[in-house]
Amino acid sequence: MKKITTCIAVAISLQLAAQQNETAEKIPFDGIDMTWHNGGDRRDSAIWTSKYFTPVIMIDVNYNYSFNNPIDNTVVGSTAMARHNEVQLSSANLGADFNYKGARGRIVTQFGTRSTVVPRNDYSPYKGQYELANVYRYLSEAYAGYHFKKWYGINVDAGMFMSYIGLNSYYQNENWEYQASFTSDNTPWFFNGLRVQIHPSKTLKIEPWLINGWQSYGKFNAMPGFGANITWIPNSSVKLLTNDYYGTDAAGLKDRKRFHSDNSLLVRYYNRPESKGISRMAFSLTGDFGFEKGGGVNGLKNGDSIEGPAQYFASLMFYNRIWFGKNKFAWTIGGGVMTNPGRYLVLYPTGQASPLPNPNDPTQTAGAYPFSANPGDQFKGWDISTNFDWMPNQSITFRAELIHRQSSVPYFAGHGGVTSPTGYTTTPLPSDWRPDLVKSETRLVFAILFRI
């Protein structure tokens, strides 16, 4: 009788354990080391958290020097930097993640130069009323949603969230390099709309999007943007992802459709975390391809006078990173290439070379001598960079980086700058003065990146 009772007790215990396992929360990518990923959070734990919220505090300060030495201290062609030869607060981000019984939300503010540098590239606020660029300018992320305990979790979120296109993170403390290659710096940093994050297994995420458009606060035309991210992380040494997008993002040209595909492979090919010498090595490879067709442009090849010229985007970037001294130090080298007939994704120069609308009179361009971005205008570029990081703990990075960038047309700020002969916006422009754009720049960057 005692044996029977013991067997019954064991059976009940096993059944209860099985039921607990069924109801236990399954965590996507649980146990997989992602701290080495380019474009990902390198921390292995949050040091300040509670049951209902986790604070977010990030500070990004940089000093950068261009050997072109522009007299107006202006950086052209970058979303990471805004000013030359000055110590600048690039970004200060404050916020938190919140959760309560499945309800979830995230709010992260942004202050610093990025709150102007990034929103200025969004044309959509010029459609309709209300100043969307100012309304959203000081938010990098803000969304609300719900978590469903299905498979390894399903999240449905609406609001403004980070883009996945281009591999690099919007937050510099997550990237291997400070100045992103053309592939990342010419593709979106944010989306505004709806996303669904589906985790059917521990190693796979499928994330469809229904959004206003390509890095846009509002919609350019009647059609929204559609896209999806698929991320597969089979183990701690490999990450593979693809992002694909389709929409109508040319202002006032409803017949012009855009398709873009972004694909990345990350491989950690050496890992000895306790080594005082080389502790790990990894590389990231990203390739983008996309095009626009209709409304006067013809996608992948030149058409006739009605179809218009080719308008596509093709780019590649590669970085290799080596960590030393138990992952306290790291050396990264890499770069990329881009070709963009039509210049439809090229970051526009600033100041008197800006072709963006003038905020005070949107019917006119901001610059008196705007950089051309007409269909058929060619743009090719390449870049190479190397940096050295010191990371005494998971919350701070000290970075020194050397970058060289080259373009097929005058694009970067030369010594004369893009503002005026004196560099000040208060100086009248002589009739014979023009913005000084050149085909290359070499830049040295020092940055302090803090996160807790």
MARTIMAR-89809 format. One record per residue (C-alpha): x, y, z; residue in one letter. Coordinates in steps of 0.5 Angstrom, whole numbers, always signed. Example, Ala and Ser with C-alpha at 12.3 -4.5 7.8 and 13.67 -1.06 7.14 Angstrom:
BEGIN
      u      v      w  res
    +25     -9    +16    A
    +27     -2    +14    S
! end
This chain:
BEGIN
      u      v      w  res
     +0     +0     +0    M
     +6     +5     +2    K
     +9     +3     -5    K
     +2     +5     -9    I
     +2    +11     -5    T
     +9    +13     -6    T
     +8    +12    -14    C
     +1    +16    -14    I
     +5    +22    -10    A
    +10    +22    -15    V
     +6    +21    -21    A
     +2    +28    -18    I
     +8    +31    -17    S
    +10    +30    -24    L
     +4    +32    -27    Q
     +4    +39    -23    L
    +11    +40    -25    A
     +9    +39    -33    A
     +3    +44    -32    Q
     +8    +49    -29    Q
    +13    +48    -35    N
     +7    +49    -39    E
     +5    +55    -36    T
    +12    +58    -35    A
    +14    +64    -39    E
    +18    +62    -45    K
    +23    +67    -46    I
    +26    +68    -53    P
    +33    +68    -54    F
    +34    +65    -47    D
    +41    +63    -46    G
    +44    +66    -52    I
    +50    +71    -51    D
    +48    +77    -55    M
    +53    +82    -52    T
    +58    +82    -58    W
    +53    +83    -63    H
    +54    +90    -67    N
    +47    +94    -67    G
    +45    +91    -60    G
    +46    +92    -53    D
    +52    +89    -50    R
    +50    +89    -43    R
    +49    +82    -40    D
    +44    +85    -34    S
    +40    +91    -32    A
    +43    +93    -26    I
    +37    +97    -24    W
    +30    +94    -25    T
    +24    +93    -21    S
    +17    +88    -22    K
    +14    +94    -26    Y
    +19    +98    -30    F
    +26    +98    -32    T
    +29   +105    -33    P
    +33   +107    -39    V
    +39   +113    -38    I
    +44   +114    -44    M
    +49   +119    -46    I
    +53   +120    -52    D
    +58   +126    -52    V
    +63   +127    -58    N
    +69   +131    -60    Y
    +70   +130    -68    N
    +75   +134    -72    Y
    +75   +134    -80    S
    +82   +135    -83    F
    +78   +139    -88    N
    +77   +144    -82    N
    +70   +148    -84    P
    +70   +155    -82    I
    +63   +154    -80    D
    +64   +148    -76    N
    +59   +144    -79    T
    +59   +137    -81    V
    +55   +134    -87    V
    +53   +128    -89    G
    +52   +124    -82    S
    +47   +123    -77    T
    +52   +121    -71    A
    +55   +128    -71    M
    +53   +135    -72    A
    +59   +140    -71    R
    +66   +140    -72    H
    +72   +142    -67    N
    +67   +142    -61    E
    +65   +138    -55    V
    +58   +136    -57    Q
    +52   +133    -53    L
    +50   +128    -59    S
    +44   +125    -55    S
    +42   +125    -48    A
    +36   +119    -47    N
    +32   +118    -41    L
    +26   +114    -40    G
    +24   +107    -38    A
    +20   +100    -40    D
    +14    +99    -37    F
    +10    +92    -36    N
     +4    +90    -32    Y
     +0    +84    -33    K
     +1    +84    -40    G
     +0    +91    -41    A
     +7    +94    -44    R
    +10   +101    -46    G
    +16   +104    -47    R
    +18   +112    -47    I
    +25   +114    -49    V
    +26   +122    -50    T
    +32   +125    -54    Q
    +36   +131    -53    F
    +42   +134    -56    G
    +44   +135    -63    T
    +41   +128    -66    R
    +34   +131    -64    S
    +35   +136    -70    T
    +40   +132    -74    V
    +35   +126    -75    V
    +28   +129    -76    P
    +30   +135    -81    R
    +31   +129    -86    N
    +23   +127    -86    D
    +19   +131    -91    Y
    +12   +128    -88    S
    +11   +134    -84    P
    +10   +139    -90    Y
     +4   +135    -91    K
     -2   +138    -88    G
     -2   +142    -81    Q
     +1   +141    -74    Y
     +8   +141    -73    E
    +10   +134    -73    L
    +17   +135    -73    A
    +17   +139    -67    N
    +12   +134    -63    V
    +16   +128    -64    Y
    +23   +131    -64    R
    +25   +130    -57    Y
    +22   +123    -57    L
    +26   +117    -60    S
    +22   +111    -58    E
    +14   +112    -55    A
    +10   +106    -56    Y
     +4   +102    -52    A
     +2    +95    -53    G
     +0    +88    -50    Y
     +4    +82    -49    H
     +1    +75    -51    F
     +4    +69    -48    K
     +3    +65    -54    K
     +9    +60    -56    W
    +15    +64    -54    Y
    +11    +71    -54    G
     +7    +75    -58    I
     +8    +83    -57    N
     +3    +88    -61    V
     +6    +95    -60    D
     +3   +102    -63    A
     +7   +108    -63    G
    +14   +110    -65    M
    +20   +105    -65    F
    +27   +104    -67    M
    +28   +101    -75    S
    +32    +95    -76    Y
    +34    +97    -83    I
    +42    +98    -84    G
    +44    +93    -78    L
    +47    +99    -74    N
    +43   +101    -67    S
    +40   +109    -67    Y
    +44   +108    -60    Y
    +51   +109    -61    Q
    +53   +105    -55    N
    +50    +99    -58    E
    +55   +100    -65    N
    +62    +97    -66    W
    +63   +104    -70    E
    +61   +111    -69    Y
    +60   +114    -76    Q
    +56   +109    -79    A
    +57   +107    -86    S
    +53   +109    -92    F
    +48   +103    -91    T
    +46   +105    -84    S
    +47   +112    -85    D
    +42   +113    -91    N
    +37   +108    -88    T
    +31   +109    -83    P
    +33   +110    -76    W
    +25   +110    -73    F
    +18   +108    -76    F
    +12   +111    -73    N
     +6   +106    -74    G
     +4    +99    -72    L
     +9    +92    -71    R
     +7    +85    -68    V
    +13    +81    -66    Q
    +12    +74    -66    I
    +17    +69    -63    H
    +15    +62    -65    P
    +21    +59    -62    S
    +27    +61    -58    K
    +31    +62    -64    T
    +26    +66    -69    L
    +23    +73    -69    K
    +18    +75    -74    I
    +16    +82    -74    E
    +11    +85    -79    P
    +10    +92    -80    W
     +4    +97    -82    L
     +7   +104    -81    I
     +7   +111    -84    N
    +13   +111    -88    G
    +20   +111    -89    W
    +23   +114    -83    Q
    +17   +119    -83    S
    +12   +122    -78    Y
     +6   +122    -82    G
     +5   +119    -89    K
     +7   +122    -96    F
     +1   +119   -100    N
     -5   +115    -98    A
     -2   +109    -98    M
     +2   +106    -92    P
     +8   +103    -91    G
     +9    +95    -91    F
    +15    +91    -88    G
    +17    +86    -84    A
    +24    +84    -80    N
    +26    +76    -79    I
    +31    +75    -74    T
    +34    +68    -73    W
    +39    +67    -68    I
    +41    +59    -67    P
    +46    +60    -62    N
    +51    +65    -59    S
    +56    +65    -65    S
    +51    +67    -71    V
    +46    +72    -72    K
    +42    +72    -79    L
    +37    +77    -81    L
    +33    +80    -86    T
    +28    +87    -87    N
    +24    +88    -93    D
    +20    +94    -94    Y
    +15    +97    -99    Y
    +11   +104    -99    G
    +10   +110   -103    T
    +15   +115   -100    D
    +16   +121   -105    A
    +12   +127   -103    A
     +6   +128   -108    G
     +8   +122   -112    L
     +3   +117   -111    K
     +5   +113   -117    D
    +12   +112   -114    R
    +13   +106   -111    K
    +19   +104   -106    R
    +22    +97   -105    F
    +28    +96   -100    H
    +31    +89    -98    S
    +36    +90    -92    D
    +40    +83    -90    N
    +46    +82    -85    S
    +50    +76    -82    L
    +54    +76    -76    L
    +59    +71    -74    V
    +63    +70    -67    R
    +69    +66    -70    Y
    +73    +66    -63    Y
    +71    +66    -56    N
    +75    +66    -50    R
    +72    +71    -45    P
    +77    +70    -39    E
    +83    +71    -44    S
    +88    +77    -42    K
    +90    +77    -49    G
    +85    +76    -55    I
    +78    +74    -52    S
    +74    +74    -58    R
    +73    +76    -65    M
    +67    +77    -70    A
    +65    +80    -76    F
    +58    +83    -79    S
    +56    +83    -86    L
    +51    +88    -89    T
    +48    +88    -96    G
    +42    +93    -98    D
    +39    +93   -105    F
    +32    +97   -107    G
    +29   +101   -112    F
    +24   +106   -114    E
    +19   +106   -120    K
    +14   +110   -123    G
    +13   +117   -122    G
    +18   +119   -127    G
    +24   +114   -125    V
    +25   +107   -128    N
    +28   +102   -122    G
    +34    +98   -124    L
    +35   +101   -131    K
    +34   +107   -135    N
    +28   +108   -139    G
    +25   +113   -144    D
    +23   +120   -143    S
    +17   +118   -140    I
    +19   +112   -136    E
    +25   +116   -133    G
    +32   +114   -131    P
    +34   +109   -126    A
    +33   +110   -119    Q
    +36   +104   -114    Y
    +40   +104   -108    F
    +46    +98   -107    A
    +50    +98   -102    S
    +55    +93    -97    L
    +58    +94    -91    M
    +63    +90    -87    F
    +66    +90    -80    Y
    +71    +86    -76    N
    +72    +87    -69    R
    +77    +84    -64    I
    +76    +84    -56    W
    +82    +84    -51    F
    +83    +83    -44    G
    +77    +80    -42    K
    +73    +84    -47    N
    +75    +90    -44    K
    +78    +93    -50    F
    +76    +92    -57    A
    +79    +94    -64    W
    +74    +95    -70    T
    +76    +96    -77    I
    +71    +96    -83    G
    +67   +100    -88    G
    +63   +100    -94    G
    +61   +102   -101    V
    +54   +105   -104    M
    +51   +107   -111    T
    +45   +111   -111    N
    +43   +114   -118    P
    +38   +119   -117    G
    +40   +120   -110    R
    +34   +119   -107    Y
    +36   +116   -100    L
    +43   +120   -100    V
    +43   +125    -93    L
    +42   +132    -96    Y
    +48   +137    -94    P
    +46   +143    -89    T
    +46   +150    -89    G
    +46   +154    -96    Q
    +47   +147   -100    A
    +40   +144    -97    S
    +35   +142   -102    P
    +30   +141    -96    L
    +24   +146    -95    P
    +25   +152    -92    N
    +22   +152    -85    P
    +20   +159    -85    N
    +17   +159    -93    D
    +17   +151    -95    P
    +15   +153   -102    T
    +23   +155   -102    Q
    +29   +151   -101    T
    +33   +152    -94    A
    +39   +153    -98    G
    +40   +159   -103    A
    +45   +154   -107    Y
    +41   +147   -106    P
    +45   +140   -107    F
    +41   +137   -113    S
    +37   +131   -112    A
    +34   +130   -119    N
    +32   +123   -122    P
    +38   +121   -126    G
    +43   +125   -121    D
    +49   +120   -120    Q
    +52   +119   -113    F
    +57   +114   -111    K
    +61   +113   -104    G
    +65   +109   -100    W
    +68   +109    -93    D
    +73   +106    -89    I
    +74   +107    -81    S
    +78   +104    -75    T
    +77   +105    -68    N
    +79   +103    -61    F
    +75   +102    -55    D
    +76   +102    -47    W
    +70    +99    -44    M
    +72    +98    -36    P
    +65    +96    -35    N
    +58    +95    -38    Q
    +56   +102    -37    S
    +61   +106    -40    I
    +65   +106    -47    T
    +71   +111    -49    F
    +72   +111    -56    R
    +77   +114    -61    A
    +76   +113    -68    E
    +79   +115    -75    L
    +74   +115    -81    I
    +75   +117    -89    H
    +69   +118    -93    R
    +69   +119   -101    Q
    +64   +121   -106    S
    +63   +121   -113    S
    +61   +128   -113    V
    +62   +134   -108    P
    +58   +133   -102    Y
    +62   +134    -96    F
    +64   +140    -92    A
    +70   +143    -95    G
    +74   +149    -91    H
    +69   +154    -93    G
    +63   +151    -90    G
    +56   +151    -92    V
    +54   +157    -88    T
    +57   +164    -91    S
    +64   +167    -92    P
    +65   +168    -85    T
    +61   +161    -82    G
    +56   +165    -79    Y
    +48   +165    -81    T
    +48   +173    -80    T
    +53   +174    -85    T
    +50   +177    -92    P
    +52   +172    -98    L
    +56   +175   -103    P
    +53   +174   -111    S
    +60   +170   -112    D
    +60   +166   -106    W
    +58   +158   -106    R
    +58   +153   -101    P
    +64   +149   -101    D
    +63   +142   -102    L
    +68   +137   -103    V
    +69   +130   -105    K
    +72   +127    -99    S
    +73   +128    -92    E
    +78   +125    -86    T
    +75   +125    -79    R
    +78   +124    -72    L
    +72   +122    -67    V
    +73   +122    -59    F
    +67   +119    -56    A
    +64   +118    -49    I
    +58   +113    -49    L
    +54   +112    -42    F
    +49   +107    -41    R
    +45   +104    -35    I
! end
